[in-house]
């Protein structure tokens, strides 16, 4: 998503910052190469909800880090294999994921403010986006403090490994509306307490010849995230793949597919998926990701 007046700065600003704010990849280019064909992958365009091809040089990029911090912060898993048992790897990967969503929310609010200044219409200001932005900022600051102090003690996480070929990459920080017991949480469009907004940080990346999904959340989280990570490991592999695929499709704009899985599994039902995408982003329409849904049932980004 692009903005006329895009805000760009280094999220990890410190005395070591360089002046150049780069197009940083929120999903490693070395991972994107694993699913690319002729240097291109399939993504979903947030503006239209339709699928499109994109080059891996542009895929997942955002202007949220200077060249120095983009290299130094993430070299533990960029220059080596990602270790899902290592809290340093988890927190740094989560920081990169959260930073993209943080900048996106900041730019959305800035764009809304510009429209408000022009039209003086309060409907242009989305209170939910403001709440989400401030909560993401809180998480960002906690993560940066933990990383700078080398404590790596802010997050808990759960990882699910699939012994399948890689066909999808995803990176997102988002707020569920309901927990796995169908109870409402994180009501961004309604009156709520800011301290009770708790995002999930989800990453789907390759691990040697397998695919790994990591879900991270703040320690002592008592809402949807805790319930989700308790129940998800108990599901069978088919259930896990379908739930994770729905979470990615509905909550993570930042996901990319191989042309193989798009042509074999998604293109035949593209019209239904695009329609569902538009329906979901209509704020008057509620959706429970844990309910069985006819249009999204059997959605699977793992098996081609």
C-alpha contacts under 8 A as a table, 3 or more apart, distances in Angstrom:
res1	aa1	res2	aa2	distance
1	X	45	X	7.95
1	X	46	X	6.75
1	X	47	X	7.50
2	X	6	X	7.17
3	X	6	X	5.03
3	X	107	X	7.07
3	X	111	X	7.30
5	X	111	X	7.63
6	X	107	X	6.28
7	X	103	X	7.51
7	X	106	X	7.57
7	X	107	X	6.04
8	X	21	X	7.00
8	X	63	X	5.22
8	X	64	X	5.96
8	X	103	X	7.66
9	X	21	X	6.19
9	X	63	X	6.65
9	X	64	X	5.41
9	X	65	X	6.43
9	X	66	X	7.48
10	X	13	X	5.21
10	X	17	X	7.50
10	X	21	X	6.53
10	X	63	X	7.66
10	X	64	X	4.96
10	X	65	X	4.02
10	X	66	X	5.36
10	X	69	X	7.93
11	X	64	X	5.65
11	X	65	X	5.89
11	X	99	X	6.85
12	X	65	X	6.86
12	X	69	X	6.85
12	X	144	X	7.11
13	X	16	X	7.67
13	X	17	X	5.85
14	X	17	X	5.51
16	X	68	X	7.37
16	X	69	X	7.99
17	X	66	X	6.33
17	X	68	X	6.40
17	X	69	X	6.93
18	X	21	X	7.60
18	X	66	X	5.68
18	X	67	X	6.57
18	X	68	X	6.21
19	X	66	X	6.86
20	X	66	X	5.51
20	X	67	X	6.47
21	X	63	X	6.01
21	X	64	X	6.88
21	X	65	X	5.69
21	X	66	X	4.29
21	X	67	X	6.60
22	X	62	X	7.84
22	X	63	X	5.65
22	X	64	X	7.42
22	X	65	X	6.28
22	X	66	X	5.61
22	X	67	X	5.99
23	X	61	X	5.39
23	X	62	X	5.24
23	X	63	X	5.02
23	X	64	X	7.65
23	X	65	X	7.89
24	X	61	X	5.10
24	X	62	X	5.44
24	X	63	X	6.08
24	X	64	X	6.81
24	X	65	X	6.43
24	X	70	X	6.78
25	X	28	X	5.79
25	X	29	X	6.83
25	X	59	X	7.35
25	X	60	X	5.42
25	X	61	X	4.33
25	X	62	X	6.64
26	X	60	X	5.37
26	X	61	X	5.93
26	X	62	X	7.23
26	X	96	X	5.93
26	X	97	X	6.00
26	X	100	X	6.77
26	X	171	X	7.15
27	X	31	X	7.04
27	X	32	X	7.22
27	X	60	X	5.89
27	X	61	X	7.89
27	X	169	X	7.65
27	X	170	X	7.44
27	X	171	X	6.70
28	X	31	X	5.28
28	X	32	X	6.48
28	X	78	X	7.29
29	X	32	X	4.90
29	X	33	X	6.20
29	X	56	X	6.67
29	X	57	X	7.42
30	X	33	X	5.33
30	X	34	X	6.96
31	X	34	X	5.39
31	X	35	X	7.45
31	X	169	X	7.77
31	X	205	X	6.90
31	X	206	X	6.73
32	X	35	X	5.70
32	X	36	X	6.10
32	X	41	X	7.77
32	X	56	X	6.29
32	X	169	X	7.37
33	X	36	X	5.02
33	X	39	X	6.88
33	X	56	X	7.26
34	X	166	X	7.55
35	X	41	X	6.99
35	X	166	X	6.75
35	X	167	X	5.94
35	X	168	X	7.24
35	X	257	X	7.04
35	X	258	X	5.05
36	X	39	X	5.24
36	X	40	X	5.04
36	X	41	X	5.06
36	X	56	X	7.47
36	X	258	X	6.08
36	X	259	X	7.62
37	X	40	X	5.35
37	X	41	X	6.67
37	X	258	X	7.43
37	X	259	X	7.07
39	X	55	X	5.78
39	X	56	X	5.94
40	X	53	X	6.35
40	X	54	X	5.42
40	X	55	X	4.31
40	X	56	X	5.72
41	X	53	X	5.62
41	X	54	X	5.56
41	X	55	X	6.37
41	X	56	X	6.80
41	X	256	X	6.23
41	X	257	X	5.90
41	X	258	X	5.65
41	X	259	X	6.44
42	X	51	X	6.60
42	X	52	X	5.57
42	X	53	X	4.60
42	X	54	X	6.22
42	X	256	X	5.47
42	X	257	X	4.93
42	X	258	X	6.20
42	X	259	X	6.27
42	X	262	X	7.37
43	X	51	X	5.60
43	X	52	X	5.48
43	X	53	X	6.25
43	X	54	X	6.82
43	X	254	X	7.91
43	X	255	X	6.29
43	X	256	X	4.81
43	X	257	X	6.38
44	X	49	X	5.91
44	X	50	X	5.51
44	X	51	X	4.38
44	X	52	X	6.02
44	X	253	X	6.95
44	X	255	X	7.62
44	X	256	X	7.78
45	X	48	X	5.60
45	X	49	X	5.21
45	X	50	X	5.59
45	X	51	X	6.19
45	X	52	X	6.72
45	X	253	X	7.94
46	X	49	X	5.23
46	X	50	X	7.77
46	X	253	X	6.64
49	X	274	X	5.55
49	X	277	X	6.15
49	X	278	X	6.66
50	X	274	X	5.86
54	X	58	X	6.96
54	X	59	X	6.34
55	X	58	X	5.65
55	X	59	X	6.13
56	X	59	X	4.81
57	X	61	X	7.96
58	X	61	X	5.78
59	X	256	X	7.97
60	X	254	X	6.19
60	X	255	X	7.82
62	X	100	X	6.36
64	X	99	X	6.80
64	X	100	X	6.82
64	X	103	X	6.83
65	X	68	X	7.97
65	X	69	X	6.15
65	X	70	X	5.62
66	X	69	X	5.61
66	X	70	X	6.10
67	X	70	X	5.25
67	X	71	X	6.30
68	X	71	X	5.43
68	X	72	X	6.06
69	X	72	X	5.01
69	X	73	X	5.39
69	X	74	X	7.97
70	X	73	X	5.85
70	X	74	X	6.44
71	X	74	X	5.93
71	X	75	X	5.91
72	X	75	X	5.59
73	X	76	X	7.59
73	X	92	X	6.97
74	X	77	X	6.05
74	X	78	X	5.96
74	X	92	X	6.45
74	X	93	X	7.35
75	X	78	X	4.59
75	X	79	X	5.17
75	X	80	X	7.39
76	X	79	X	6.04
76	X	80	X	6.02
76	X	81	X	8.00
76	X	82	X	7.67
76	X	89	X	6.82
77	X	80	X	4.81
77	X	81	X	5.40
77	X	82	X	4.71
77	X	83	X	7.53
77	X	89	X	6.63
78	X	81	X	7.23
78	X	82	X	7.71
81	X	207	X	7.57
82	X	89	X	6.73
82	X	207	X	7.07
83	X	86	X	5.48
83	X	89	X	6.33
83	X	90	X	7.96
84	X	87	X	7.57
84	X	89	X	6.79
84	X	90	X	6.36
84	X	159	X	7.11
84	X	214	X	7.52
85	X	90	X	7.88
86	X	89	X	5.45
86	X	90	X	6.45
87	X	90	X	4.98
87	X	91	X	6.02
87	X	152	X	5.65
87	X	153	X	7.31
87	X	155	X	7.99
88	X	91	X	5.33
88	X	92	X	6.10
88	X	147	X	7.57
88	X	150	X	7.92
88	X	152	X	5.56
89	X	92	X	5.33
89	X	93	X	5.96
90	X	93	X	5.29
90	X	94	X	5.98
90	X	157	X	7.81
90	X	216	X	7.71
91	X	94	X	4.96
91	X	95	X	6.01
91	X	143	X	6.75
91	X	147	X	7.49
91	X	152	X	6.52
91	X	154	X	7.76
91	X	155	X	6.88
92	X	95	X	4.98
92	X	96	X	6.37
92	X	147	X	7.45
93	X	96	X	5.29
93	X	97	X	6.34
94	X	97	X	5.03
94	X	98	X	5.95
94	X	201	X	6.32
94	X	202	X	7.92
94	X	216	X	7.24
95	X	98	X	5.13
95	X	99	X	5.87
95	X	140	X	6.63
95	X	143	X	6.50
95	X	144	X	7.66
96	X	99	X	5.15
96	X	100	X	6.62
97	X	100	X	5.67
97	X	101	X	6.89
97	X	171	X	5.77
97	X	172	X	5.71
97	X	173	X	6.51
97	X	201	X	7.10
97	X	202	X	7.97
97	X	203	X	7.77
98	X	101	X	5.26
98	X	102	X	6.03
98	X	136	X	7.09
98	X	140	X	7.01
98	X	172	X	6.89
98	X	173	X	5.50
98	X	201	X	7.00
99	X	102	X	4.90
99	X	103	X	6.17
99	X	140	X	7.07
100	X	103	X	5.31
100	X	104	X	6.17
101	X	104	X	4.93
101	X	105	X	6.12
101	X	136	X	7.95
101	X	172	X	7.00
101	X	173	X	6.31
102	X	105	X	5.24
102	X	106	X	6.18
102	X	133	X	6.16
102	X	136	X	5.92
102	X	137	X	6.80
103	X	106	X	4.97
103	X	107	X	6.12
104	X	107	X	5.21
104	X	108	X	6.14
105	X	108	X	5.00
105	X	109	X	6.19
105	X	129	X	6.39
105	X	130	X	7.74
105	X	132	X	7.56
105	X	133	X	5.62
106	X	109	X	5.27
106	X	110	X	6.19
106	X	133	X	6.56
107	X	110	X	4.96
107	X	111	X	6.05
108	X	111	X	5.10
108	X	112	X	6.19
108	X	129	X	7.73
109	X	112	X	5.01
109	X	113	X	6.09
109	X	125	X	7.33
109	X	126	X	7.66
109	X	129	X	6.92
109	X	130	X	6.85
110	X	113	X	5.05
110	X	114	X	6.31
111	X	114	X	5.16
111	X	115	X	6.45
112	X	115	X	5.13
112	X	116	X	6.17
112	X	124	X	5.50
112	X	125	X	5.58
112	X	126	X	7.67
113	X	116	X	4.93
113	X	117	X	6.13
113	X	124	X	7.46
113	X	125	X	6.77
114	X	117	X	5.13
114	X	118	X	6.34
115	X	118	X	5.06
115	X	119	X	5.98
115	X	120	X	7.63
115	X	121	X	7.99
115	X	124	X	6.55
116	X	119	X	5.23
116	X	120	X	4.72
116	X	121	X	5.49
116	X	122	X	6.53
116	X	124	X	5.89
116	X	125	X	7.14
117	X	120	X	5.54
121	X	124	X	6.03
122	X	125	X	5.64
123	X	126	X	7.16
126	X	129	X	5.47
126	X	130	X	6.69
127	X	130	X	5.09
127	X	131	X	6.27
127	X	188	X	7.46
127	X	189	X	6.77
128	X	131	X	5.15
128	X	132	X	6.10
128	X	188	X	4.38
128	X	189	X	5.13
128	X	190	X	7.76
129	X	132	X	5.06
129	X	133	X	5.98
129	X	188	X	7.60
130	X	133	X	5.08
130	X	134	X	6.35
131	X	134	X	5.41
131	X	135	X	6.30
131	X	188	X	7.01
131	X	194	X	6.36
131	X	197	X	8.00
132	X	135	X	5.17
132	X	136	X	6.07
132	X	188	X	7.43
132	X	197	X	7.35
133	X	136	X	5.15
133	X	137	X	6.15
134	X	137	X	4.99
134	X	138	X	6.30
135	X	138	X	5.03
135	X	139	X	6.40
135	X	194	X	6.92
135	X	195	X	7.48
135	X	197	X	6.63
135	X	198	X	7.49
136	X	139	X	5.05
136	X	140	X	6.03
136	X	199	X	7.71
137	X	140	X	4.95
137	X	141	X	6.19
138	X	141	X	5.31
138	X	142	X	6.33
139	X	142	X	5.12
139	X	143	X	6.16
140	X	143	X	5.19
140	X	144	X	6.13
141	X	144	X	5.13
141	X	145	X	6.13
142	X	145	X	5.28
142	X	146	X	6.23
142	X	154	X	6.98
143	X	146	X	5.11
143	X	147	X	6.06
143	X	152	X	7.96
143	X	154	X	6.59
144	X	147	X	5.04
144	X	148	X	5.97
145	X	148	X	5.26
145	X	149	X	6.07
146	X	149	X	5.28
146	X	150	X	5.85
146	X	151	X	5.13
146	X	152	X	5.26
146	X	153	X	6.63
146	X	154	X	6.65
147	X	150	X	4.81
147	X	151	X	6.40
147	X	152	X	5.98
148	X	151	X	7.94
152	X	155	X	7.64
154	X	218	X	6.16
154	X	219	X	6.22
155	X	216	X	6.30
155	X	217	X	5.46
155	X	218	X	4.67
155	X	219	X	5.24
156	X	216	X	5.73
156	X	217	X	5.59
156	X	218	X	6.16
156	X	219	X	5.43
157	X	214	X	6.67
157	X	215	X	5.40
157	X	216	X	4.14
157	X	217	X	6.22
157	X	229	X	7.99
158	X	214	X	5.75
158	X	215	X	5.40
158	X	216	X	6.61
158	X	229	X	6.33
159	X	212	X	6.72
159	X	213	X	5.49
159	X	214	X	4.33
159	X	215	X	6.37
160	X	212	X	5.70
160	X	213	X	5.18
160	X	214	X	6.55
160	X	233	X	7.12
161	X	210	X	6.90
161	X	211	X	5.85
161	X	212	X	4.50
161	X	213	X	6.48
162	X	210	X	5.88
162	X	211	X	5.14
162	X	212	X	6.19
162	X	237	X	7.91
163	X	209	X	7.41
163	X	210	X	4.81
163	X	211	X	6.45
164	X	209	X	7.60
164	X	210	X	5.60
164	X	211	X	6.28
164	X	302	X	7.11
164	X	303	X	7.42
165	X	209	X	6.92
165	X	210	X	6.38
165	X	211	X	6.95
165	X	302	X	7.50
165	X	303	X	7.77
166	X	169	X	7.95
166	X	206	X	6.58
166	X	210	X	7.04
166	X	211	X	5.87
166	X	302	X	6.88
167	X	257	X	5.70
167	X	258	X	5.09
167	X	260	X	7.68
167	X	261	X	6.40
167	X	301	X	6.61
167	X	302	X	5.93
167	X	303	X	7.60
167	X	304	X	7.49
168	X	204	X	7.36
168	X	205	X	7.88
168	X	255	X	7.13
168	X	256	X	5.61
168	X	257	X	4.51
168	X	258	X	6.39
168	X	301	X	6.02
168	X	302	X	6.78
169	X	203	X	7.65
169	X	204	X	5.22
169	X	205	X	5.60
169	X	255	X	5.57
169	X	256	X	5.24
169	X	257	X	6.60
170	X	202	X	7.44
170	X	203	X	5.46
170	X	204	X	4.91
170	X	205	X	7.08
170	X	248	X	6.91
170	X	252	X	7.18
170	X	254	X	5.95
170	X	255	X	4.15
170	X	256	X	6.42
171	X	201	X	7.69
171	X	202	X	5.75
171	X	203	X	4.52
171	X	204	X	6.53
171	X	252	X	6.84
171	X	254	X	5.74
171	X	255	X	6.41
172	X	201	X	5.83
172	X	202	X	5.37
172	X	203	X	6.64
172	X	248	X	7.98
172	X	251	X	7.51
172	X	252	X	5.12
172	X	253	X	7.47
172	X	254	X	6.29
173	X	199	X	6.01
173	X	200	X	5.46
173	X	201	X	4.34
173	X	202	X	6.29
173	X	252	X	7.40
174	X	199	X	5.04
174	X	200	X	5.44
174	X	201	X	6.74
174	X	251	X	6.22
174	X	252	X	7.33
175	X	186	X	6.29
175	X	197	X	7.31
175	X	198	X	6.47
175	X	199	X	4.67
175	X	200	X	6.31
176	X	179	X	7.03
176	X	185	X	6.97
176	X	186	X	6.33
176	X	199	X	7.42
176	X	200	X	7.75
176	X	224	X	6.95
177	X	184	X	5.79
177	X	185	X	5.25
177	X	186	X	5.37
177	X	187	X	5.99
177	X	188	X	7.94
177	X	287	X	7.99
177	X	288	X	7.20
178	X	181	X	7.66
178	X	182	X	5.31
178	X	183	X	5.30
178	X	184	X	4.34
178	X	185	X	5.22
178	X	186	X	7.52
178	X	224	X	6.76
178	X	288	X	6.18
178	X	289	X	7.62
178	X	290	X	7.97
179	X	182	X	5.21
179	X	183	X	5.46
179	X	184	X	6.50
179	X	185	X	6.64
179	X	223	X	7.15
179	X	224	X	4.29
179	X	225	X	7.56
179	X	227	X	6.75
179	X	228	X	7.04
179	X	290	X	7.73
180	X	183	X	7.41
180	X	224	X	6.77
180	X	227	X	6.31
180	X	228	X	6.02
180	X	231	X	7.96
180	X	290	X	5.90
182	X	288	X	7.03
182	X	290	X	7.07
182	X	291	X	7.97
184	X	187	X	7.04
185	X	197	X	7.98
185	X	223	X	6.95
185	X	224	X	6.85
186	X	192	X	7.61
186	X	196	X	6.94
186	X	197	X	5.22
186	X	198	X	7.08
187	X	190	X	5.47
187	X	191	X	7.34
187	X	192	X	6.45
188	X	191	X	7.60
188	X	192	X	7.18
192	X	196	X	7.62
193	X	196	X	5.52
193	X	197	X	7.25
194	X	197	X	5.62
195	X	198	X	7.80
198	X	217	X	7.72
198	X	218	X	7.69
198	X	221	X	7.55
198	X	223	X	7.45
198	X	225	X	7.67
199	X	217	X	6.90
199	X	225	X	7.68
200	X	215	X	6.66
200	X	216	X	6.14
200	X	217	X	5.62
200	X	225	X	6.29
201	X	215	X	5.61
201	X	216	X	5.02
201	X	217	X	6.40
202	X	213	X	7.14
202	X	214	X	5.79
202	X	215	X	4.64
202	X	216	X	6.50
203	X	213	X	5.67
203	X	214	X	5.33
203	X	215	X	6.68
204	X	211	X	7.17
204	X	212	X	5.75
204	X	213	X	4.44
204	X	214	X	6.56
205	X	211	X	6.04
205	X	212	X	5.62
205	X	213	X	6.64
206	X	209	X	7.06
206	X	210	X	5.95
206	X	211	X	4.62
206	X	212	X	5.98
207	X	210	X	5.09
207	X	211	X	5.61
207	X	212	X	6.14
208	X	211	X	7.97
215	X	229	X	7.59
217	X	221	X	7.01
217	X	225	X	6.64
218	X	221	X	5.69
221	X	225	X	6.83
221	X	226	X	5.99
222	X	225	X	7.32
222	X	226	X	5.78
222	X	227	X	7.79
223	X	226	X	5.87
223	X	227	X	6.77
224	X	227	X	5.24
224	X	228	X	5.94
225	X	228	X	5.05
225	X	229	X	6.20
226	X	229	X	5.38
226	X	230	X	6.19
227	X	230	X	5.20
227	X	231	X	6.27
228	X	231	X	5.35
228	X	232	X	5.82
229	X	232	X	5.32
229	X	233	X	6.86
230	X	233	X	6.63
230	X	234	X	7.53
231	X	234	X	5.38
231	X	235	X	6.79
232	X	235	X	5.47
232	X	240	X	6.48
233	X	236	X	7.95
233	X	240	X	7.83
235	X	239	X	5.85
235	X	240	X	5.94
236	X	239	X	5.40
236	X	240	X	6.20
237	X	240	X	5.00
237	X	241	X	6.10
238	X	241	X	5.21
238	X	242	X	6.25
239	X	242	X	5.23
239	X	243	X	6.13
240	X	243	X	5.31
240	X	244	X	6.02
241	X	244	X	5.28
241	X	245	X	5.95
241	X	300	X	6.07
241	X	301	X	7.42
241	X	302	X	6.77
242	X	245	X	5.10
242	X	246	X	6.23
242	X	297	X	7.30
242	X	298	X	5.97
242	X	299	X	5.62
242	X	300	X	5.40
243	X	246	X	5.15
243	X	247	X	6.23
243	X	289	X	7.78
243	X	290	X	7.43
244	X	247	X	5.03
244	X	248	X	6.13
245	X	248	X	5.12
245	X	249	X	6.08
245	X	299	X	6.22
245	X	300	X	5.60
245	X	301	X	5.76
246	X	249	X	5.12
246	X	250	X	6.00
246	X	289	X	6.90
246	X	296	X	6.94
246	X	299	X	6.78
247	X	250	X	5.47
247	X	251	X	5.58
247	X	252	X	7.13
247	X	289	X	7.06
248	X	251	X	5.52
248	X	252	X	4.85
248	X	253	X	7.64
248	X	255	X	7.09
249	X	252	X	6.02
249	X	253	X	7.24
249	X	255	X	7.90
250	X	253	X	7.70
250	X	277	X	7.02
250	X	280	X	7.57
252	X	255	X	6.37
257	X	261	X	6.87
257	X	262	X	6.64
257	X	301	X	7.67
258	X	261	X	5.63
258	X	262	X	6.38
259	X	262	X	5.03
259	X	263	X	6.01
260	X	263	X	5.44
260	X	264	X	6.10
260	X	304	X	6.74
261	X	264	X	5.14
261	X	265	X	5.48
261	X	266	X	6.87
261	X	301	X	7.13
261	X	303	X	7.38
261	X	304	X	4.76
262	X	265	X	5.60
262	X	266	X	4.78
262	X	267	X	5.67
263	X	266	X	6.13
263	X	267	X	5.15
263	X	268	X	7.49
264	X	267	X	6.85
264	X	268	X	7.55
264	X	304	X	6.36
265	X	268	X	6.65
265	X	269	X	7.63
265	X	300	X	7.96
265	X	304	X	6.54
266	X	269	X	5.43
266	X	270	X	5.69
267	X	270	X	4.81
268	X	271	X	7.99
269	X	272	X	5.56
269	X	273	X	6.37
270	X	273	X	5.07
270	X	274	X	6.06
271	X	274	X	5.29
271	X	275	X	6.17
272	X	275	X	5.13
272	X	276	X	6.13
272	X	295	X	6.71
273	X	276	X	5.06
273	X	277	X	6.09
273	X	295	X	7.13
273	X	296	X	7.55
274	X	277	X	4.99
274	X	278	X	6.36
275	X	278	X	5.25
275	X	279	X	6.22
276	X	279	X	4.97
276	X	280	X	6.05
276	X	295	X	7.36
277	X	280	X	5.25
277	X	281	X	6.44
278	X	281	X	5.30
278	X	282	X	6.48
279	X	282	X	5.28
279	X	285	X	6.84
280	X	283	X	7.30
280	X	285	X	6.35
280	X	286	X	7.24
280	X	287	X	6.83
281	X	285	X	7.71
282	X	285	X	5.65
283	X	286	X	7.27
288	X	291	X	5.52
289	X	292	X	7.91
292	X	296	X	7.97
292	X	297	X	6.44
293	X	296	X	5.43
293	X	297	X	5.36
294	X	297	X	5.29
296	X	299	X	5.33
300	X	303	X	6.40
301	X	304	X	7.62
